[in-house]
Amino acid sequence: MLQTRSSDHAPMIAPGHRVFGIKIGSAAVVVIVLALLPLYASEYAVSVGILIFLYMSLGQMWNLLAGYSGLVSLGQQIFVGIGGYTLAMVTQAYQLSIALSFFIAAGISVVFAFIVSFPIFKMSGVYFTVGTWIVSEAMLVFFRNWEFVKYDAGYNITVAYRISMPALYLGSLAVGVGSVVLVFLILRSKLGLALMAIRDNEGAAETRGVRLYRTKLACFLISSVYTAITGVVLYLNITYVKPGAAFGIDWTVCMVFIAVIGGLGTIEGPIIGAVIYVILRQYLYNFPGISMIILGVVAVAIIMLAPAGIMGVLRNKFGFTFFSVGRQLPAGFGSIRKKAAGRRGRPS
């Protein structure tokens, strides 16, 4: 990597490190401005912000599965439902703290995801997709017939009424920003490198030593746990949970819309997609009978005009990316390889 020297006595700073520092500083400023939103914005704007951050988190977790490991799941609503019902049971049935529900939801989701992974990971492609959807439908039927959770009647989460909107907004902001940071750190790790290798060429990744099952399982467990945590905060905002809504496929439909429209396989994509999705949904409340049709038409139009998503178009045309997760070879690596190749080519 090229280096510059600002003065004879100044330390050498790589341009890439300087750009990374600027990006981190810019992101910190944006987060601070967003955190202060309840001080200067209307309640409606704050409520929209809550939805954007929570849907952004859901989109990031589905994108981590489909965009980086090829696990196209239609059953992630399972973990939204686990989060919602854990919150209801912990706070309503047992009168325990909200904080405890996050840990219990995470524990239940990781155990459930691990158990379910054995049968569904034996499937691939469209069979895996259908398998995850079947599991989610089975969970829906199970909760509708489970006396412990009041069958299909649902639970009113009264503890949510004691949480102020600014506090809920800050919690949603933490979950949304946390999802971005989590995905970024994963993709910068060895696990992320393996996931991107699987995404680009699964067969080649396996021949190079990537353990496909273990890598995909780790991704599946992480996505499931964080989706359940997001589900807890979602139902603090919704305040009422019942099986049909908690385990409905609408949750996964919105995740797919957000990730695909924003840009599958990019960190920025679910951020853009969440903003578009929430704003569209707010506007489409004026068209209750045809709102889903309009949303579908918008999705098809964007997919036809920009198959790689909005972020994919920006990256391909202008080379723009904010969260760079690519690797760079160290300085002089090319010359080292040439010398090594030359030595191998010399006669003994």
N, C-alpha and C positions, 0 to 999 in steps of 0.2 A: 504494500500500500504506500502511495506517495505521501511524503511528509513535508510540511512547510515550517519555516522558522521566522517568527515575527521579529526577533532581534538576536544578536549574537549570544545573549545570556538567557533568552527565554527558552522554555522547554519546547521540544518538538511536539506538535499536536496534529494528529491525523485528521484530514478533512472529514472523513466519515464519522469520527468521534465528535467533531464539532457539530455536524448536522444532527447527529443523534441527541446531543445535549440540547440543541435548539428545539427539537421535537418534544423532548421530555418537558422542557420549560413551557412550551406552548400548551401541551396537554394539561399541565398542572394549572396554568392560568384559566383554561377553559373549565376545568373541574371546580375551581374556586368560584368562578362566576356562576356556574350552575348551582353550586351549593348555596349561594346567596339569593337564588331566585325567589324564595318565599318572602324576602324582605321588600322586593320591589315589583312583583308581578301579582296578577289577580289569582283568585282561587282556581278559576277555570284553567289558567295557564299552568298552575302547579299540578292540577289533576292530570292534565295532558302530559306533563313531564313525567309523572309517576308511571303512566302507561308506557311511554316511550322507553324508559329505562328498563322496565320489567320485560317488555317484549324484545328489547335489544338483547337482554340476557338469554331469553329463550332461543332467539335466533342464533346467537353465538354458539350455544350448546348443540343445536341441531347442525349448524354449519361445521362444527368440530367433528361430528360424526360423518356426515355425508360429504362435506367438502374436502376433508383431509384423510379419511380412512375408507371412504366408499361404502359406509354403512347407512344406506338410505332407509331410515326407520319411519314407520307410520304409527308408532306406538309410544312416542315420548309423552303423550298425555297421561300415561300411567303415573309418571313421577310428579306431574303437576297435581294429579289427584291425591297421590300419597302425601305430598306437602300440605295440601288443603285439609285433608282428613286428619292428619297428624296434629295440625294446629287446632282443629276443632276438638279432638278427643283430649289432647293435653290440657287445653285451657277451659273447656266446657265440662267434660266428663270428670276430669280429675282435678280441676281447679289449680293447675300448676302454671308456672311462668311461661311467657311467650318464648323467652330465650331458650328454654329447654326443648321446645318444639323443633327448633332448627337442628339440634344435635340428634334428636330422635328421628326426625324425617331423613336426615343424612344417613343414619345407621340402617333404617328400614330399607331405604332405596338401594344402598350398596349391597345389602344381603339379597334383596329381591332381584336386582340386576344380575348378580353373580349366579344365582340359581337359574334364572331364565336363560342366561347365556349358553348353558350347556346344550339345550335343544335348538335354539335359534341360530347359534353359530355354526351348526352343522349344515345350515342352508346358506345359499349365496344368491346374489342378484335379486331378482324379483321375488324369489321364494323367501328370502330373508325379510324383504319389505312386507310381504303378505303375512309372514309369521309374526312379526311384531304387532301388526294390526289385529290379528286374531287374539294375541295375548291381551291386548288392551280391551277388546270386546269381552273377553272372559272376565277380566277384572270388573268391568261395568256390570255384568250380570251378577257376579259374586257380591258386590257391594249393594246391589238392589235387593238382594235376598239375605242380607246379613243383619240379624236382629240387633247386634251390638251397636251398629251405626244407624239404627232406626230405619232400616230398609231404604225406601226411596224418598222418605220424608226429608232427610237432610238435617243439617245443624245450622242454627243461627249463631254466628261467632260474635257474641256480645262484647268480648274483651277488646275487639277492634274499635268499638265506639269510644274507648277511653284514650285512643291514640290520636294525637293532633295531626292535622294534615301536613304541617312542616316536618314533623318527626317521621311520618310515613314517607314523605318525599325524600328525606335524607337517607332513609333506609333503602328506598328504591334506587337512589343514586349510587349508594354503596354497592348494591347488588349488580347494577348495570356496569359500573366502572370495574368492579371486581371481575366480572365475566370477561371483559376485554383484557385486563391484566393477566388473568389466568390463561387465556388462550395464547396470548403473546409469549408468556413464559414457557408454556408447553411447547410451542413451535420453535422456540430458541433452544430447547433442550434436545437431548438424544432421542427422546420419545417423539418429539415433533419432527426431527429429521427422518425418523423411521416412518412416521405417518405420511409425510410428503413423498417419500420414496414409494410407499404403497399406493398413494394416489396417482403418481406418474406411471408406474409400471409394477404391478403386484408381483408378477413372475420374476422380474429382474431383481426386485427388492428381496425376495426370498432367497434367490441364488447368492446374493451378496451378504447373507447372514441375518436378515431381518426376520425376527420371529413373528409371523403374521398373527397367530392366535393371541399371543400374549400382548402384542402391541394394540390390536383392536379391542381386546378385553379391557385394557387399561383406559383406552379412550372412551369406551362404552360406560365404564364405571364412573369416570370423572364427569362425563356429560349427565349421567343419570342423577348423581348426587347433587350437582349444582342446579339441575332442573327442579329437583324437589325443594331445595332451599329457595329458589325463585318462587315456587308454588306457595310456600308459606307466606311470603310477602304479598303475593298476588291475592291470596284470600284474606289477608288483613285489609286489603283494599276493597275486595268484593263483599266481605262480611257474611256471606252465606254459602254453604257448600252442600251439594247434593250429587249423587252419582252421575246423572245424565250430563251435567255440566262439567263436573270435575274430570271425568274420564271420556269426555266427548272428543271426537276427532278434530273438532274446530281448532283446538290448541295446536295440533301438529300442522293443520292447514296454514295457520298464521305463521308458524315457524318456517315452513317451506316457502311461503310467499316472501317473507322477509329476507331469507338467505338467498333465494334465487334472483329476486328483483335487485337486491343490493349488490350481489356478486358472490357466487358460490366459490369457496376456497380463498376468500380474503377476509381479513379482520375488519376492514372498513365496511364491507358489504352489509352485514347485519345492522350496523349503526345507521347507514343510509336507509336500508329497507324498513327498519323500525319506525323511523321518522315518517316515511311515506305511508306506511301501513296505518299508523295511528291517526295521522291527519286525514287520510282517506276515510277511515272508519268514522271519524267525528263528522265529516261532511256528509257521509252516506246515511247517517241517522235520519236525515230528511227524506230518505227514500226507502222506507222499511220493507216494502214489498219486493224491490228489485235491487237491493243493496249488494247482495252476493253476486248477482249477475254483472253489475257494473264493476265490482272488484275483480271478477274473473276476466272481463273484457280488458281491463287495464293490465292485468297480469299477462294475458296472451299478447297484447300489443307490445309491451316492454320486452317480453321474451323474443318476439319476432324481430323487433328492431335492434335489440341488444342481447343476443343469446348468452353472452358472458356476464350479463348484469351491468348495472350502472358503473360500478367500480371497475369491472373488467374492461369496459370501454375506455374509461379514463386512464387505466394502466396501459392498455395496448396502444392507444393513440398518443398519449402525452407522457407515458412513463411515470405517471404520478402514483406514488404509494406513500402512505404516512407511517404505517407499521411495517417496516421492512424486516422480514424473517429469513431473508436469503443469506447464504454463506459466501464469504470471500476467501480466496486462497491467499496465504501469507505472501509477503513480498519476496520475490526471488524464487518462488516455487517452480515457475516455468523453466528457469535456467537450471535448477537442480534436477528436474526431470530429464532435461536434455542431456546433462552430463551423465546421469545414471544410464540413460539409454545408450549414450556413446560408449560407456564402459562395458555395457553388456554386448555391444556390437563388435568390440575388439577381439581379434583372434587370440587364443590362449597359447 
